[in-house]
Amino acid sequence: MQLRAIVPLSCLSLLALAACAGHETVKSSYVGTASMSRDQVRELLRQNGYTDVTGLHENGRDWVGAAKLKGQSVSFDIGSNGTIHTR
C-alpha cells in the first residue's frame, strides 16, 4: 500500500516540475527609455516636473531636448536607464 502512495506523489512532482521548467518570467515596472515613444518620454518628464518641452529627439539610446524645470530653462538628456540629467 505504501507503493501506491509513492507513485501518485511522484507523478504530481514530475508534473509540477514540468510546468516550471519552461522559462522564468521576470516582471518589472521599468521600461528603458530606449524603447519608449516620444509621448511616453514627455509623460516621464511631466511626472518629474518638466514643462514646455522642446526639441525632444533620440540621440542613440538617449532622449535629449530642452524644457523648463521650476521656472528655469534647462537642457536635458535621459539615459537608457531612465536617469534625467540636466545642464
Residue frames as qw, qx, qy, qz and C-alpha x, y, z in Angstrom:
[[0.000, 0.885, 0.466, 0.000, 0.00, 0.00, 0.00],
 [0.326, -0.742, 0.104, 0.577, 2.87, 2.33, 0.60],
 [0.396, -0.026, 0.590, 0.703, 3.99, 1.94, -3.02],
 [0.151, 0.701, 0.627, 0.306, 0.64, 3.19, -4.25],
 [0.200, -0.924, -0.187, 0.268, 1.10, 6.38, -2.24],
 [0.437, -0.492, 0.370, 0.656, 4.61, 6.94, -3.68],
 [0.398, 0.286, 0.658, 0.571, 3.59, 6.58, -7.33],
 [0.088, 0.865, 0.453, 0.195, 0.91, 9.31, -7.32],
 [0.324, -0.875, 0.033, 0.359, 3.18, 11.70, -5.40],
 [0.512, -0.248, 0.504, 0.650, 5.99, 11.06, -7.86],
 [0.315, 0.538, 0.616, 0.481, 3.69, 11.81, -10.79],
 [0.095, -0.951, -0.292, 0.023, 2.50, 15.03, -9.17],
 [0.455, -0.684, 0.230, 0.522, 6.09, 16.09, -8.53],
 [0.472, 0.041, 0.595, 0.649, 7.03, 15.48, -12.16],
 [0.172, 0.754, 0.546, 0.322, 4.03, 17.42, -13.40],
 [0.251, -0.934, -0.112, 0.230, 4.88, 20.35, -11.13],
 [0.487, -0.477, 0.402, 0.611, 8.50, 20.36, -12.33],
 [0.421, 0.330, 0.637, 0.555, 7.46, 20.15, -15.97],
 [0.052, 0.900, 0.418, 0.113, 5.20, 23.16, -15.55],
 [0.308, -0.902, 0.093, 0.288, 8.06, 25.22, -14.10],
 [0.705, -0.218, 0.427, 0.523, 10.86, 24.03, -16.35],
 [0.540, 0.692, 0.379, 0.293, 9.97, 26.02, -19.48],
 [0.353, 0.494, -0.052, 0.793, 11.12, 29.54, -18.65],
 [0.311, -0.511, -0.499, 0.627, 11.18, 32.17, -15.97],
 [0.102, 0.785, 0.344, 0.506, 9.20, 35.39, -16.28],
 [0.381, -0.277, -0.326, 0.820, 10.65, 38.47, -14.62],
 [0.033, 0.851, 0.465, 0.243, 8.26, 41.37, -14.12],
 [0.385, -0.239, -0.138, 0.881, 9.48, 44.93, -13.83],
 [0.172, 0.856, 0.421, -0.245, 7.60, 48.21, -13.91],
 [0.098, -0.743, 0.299, 0.590, 10.53, 49.97, -15.58],
 [0.763, 0.507, 0.330, 0.226, 10.78, 50.07, -19.34],
 [0.520, -0.285, 0.190, 0.783, 14.02, 51.59, -20.62],
 [0.220, 0.742, 0.071, -0.630, 13.76, 54.94, -22.33],
 [0.055, -0.325, 0.729, 0.601, 15.33, 53.49, -25.48],
 [0.017, 0.288, 0.918, 0.272, 12.07, 51.61, -26.05],
 [0.093, 0.624, 0.546, -0.552, 9.75, 54.47, -25.06],
 [0.325, 0.681, 0.477, 0.450, 7.74, 56.53, -27.52],
 [0.171, 0.365, -0.053, 0.914, 8.01, 60.32, -27.67],
 [0.507, -0.585, -0.204, -0.599, 4.68, 60.63, -25.80],
 [0.839, -0.409, -0.329, 0.141, 5.87, 58.28, -23.06],
 [0.566, 0.051, -0.214, 0.794, 9.07, 60.31, -22.63],
 [0.117, -0.500, -0.070, -0.855, 7.03, 63.53, -22.45],
 [0.709, -0.566, -0.278, -0.315, 4.90, 61.93, -19.71],
 [0.794, -0.210, -0.312, 0.477, 8.03, 60.84, -17.79],
 [0.308, 0.254, -0.107, 0.911, 9.31, 64.42, -17.96],
 [0.383, -0.567, -0.199, -0.701, 5.93, 65.84, -16.88],
 [0.805, -0.482, -0.344, -0.024, 5.84, 63.48, -13.89],
 [0.705, -0.199, -0.204, 0.649, 9.25, 64.80, -12.88],
 [0.163, -0.790, -0.234, 0.542, 8.23, 68.47, -13.02],
 [0.279, -0.152, 0.463, 0.827, 9.42, 69.42, -16.52],
 [0.401, 0.733, 0.444, -0.325, 7.20, 71.72, -18.61],
 [0.370, 0.860, -0.135, -0.325, 7.36, 73.35, -22.05],
 [0.703, -0.209, 0.586, 0.344, 9.41, 70.52, -23.58],
 [0.527, 0.785, -0.138, -0.294, 11.01, 71.44, -26.92],
 [0.332, 0.680, -0.645, -0.107, 13.44, 69.79, -29.31],
 [0.732, -0.267, 0.594, -0.200, 12.75, 66.31, -27.95],
 [0.755, 0.485, -0.386, -0.213, 14.60, 63.74, -30.06],
 [0.955, -0.232, 0.132, 0.130, 16.51, 60.49, -29.80],
 [0.208, 0.812, -0.544, 0.024, 20.30, 60.55, -29.75],
 [0.273, 0.269, -0.917, 0.107, 21.40, 56.92, -29.95],
 [0.421, -0.368, -0.827, 0.057, 19.73, 55.24, -26.97],
 [0.163, -0.369, -0.454, 0.794, 19.14, 58.52, -25.12],
 [0.106, 0.827, 0.491, 0.253, 16.43, 61.17, -25.43],
 [0.370, -0.192, -0.118, 0.901, 17.56, 64.82, -25.42],
 [0.034, 0.750, 0.474, 0.460, 15.85, 68.17, -25.52],
 [0.101, 0.185, -0.308, 0.928, 15.10, 71.34, -23.57],
 [0.385, -0.641, -0.638, -0.183, 12.39, 72.25, -21.08],
 [0.186, -0.640, 0.267, -0.696, 11.57, 74.34, -18.04],
 [0.661, -0.280, -0.655, 0.235, 12.14, 72.96, -14.56],
 [0.385, -0.650, -0.409, 0.512, 10.99, 75.06, -11.60],
 [0.157, 0.950, 0.145, -0.227, 10.75, 78.06, -13.94],
 [0.224, -0.691, 0.523, 0.446, 14.33, 77.71, -15.22],
 [0.776, 0.540, -0.235, -0.227, 15.22, 76.77, -18.81],
 [0.535, -0.481, 0.687, 0.101, 17.32, 73.61, -18.90],
 [0.611, 0.387, -0.617, -0.310, 18.71, 71.19, -21.45],
 [0.725, -0.303, 0.550, -0.282, 18.32, 67.54, -20.55],
 [0.521, 0.279, -0.760, -0.270, 19.20, 64.06, -21.63],
 [0.823, -0.248, 0.319, -0.399, 17.60, 60.86, -20.42],
 [0.012, 0.447, -0.887, -0.119, 19.90, 57.83, -20.38],
 [0.598, -0.021, -0.708, -0.374, 18.71, 54.36, -21.29],
 [0.332, -0.174, -0.835, 0.404, 18.48, 53.60, -17.56],
 [0.216, -0.768, -0.571, -0.195, 15.87, 56.37, -17.13],
 [0.435, -0.546, -0.217, 0.682, 18.06, 58.92, -15.32],
 [0.265, 0.900, 0.244, 0.243, 17.30, 62.52, -16.32],
 [0.572, -0.265, -0.023, 0.776, 20.40, 64.72, -16.48],
 [0.177, 0.951, 0.253, 0.010, 20.03, 68.49, -16.76],
 [0.598, 0.041, 0.052, 0.798, 22.57, 71.03, -17.96]]
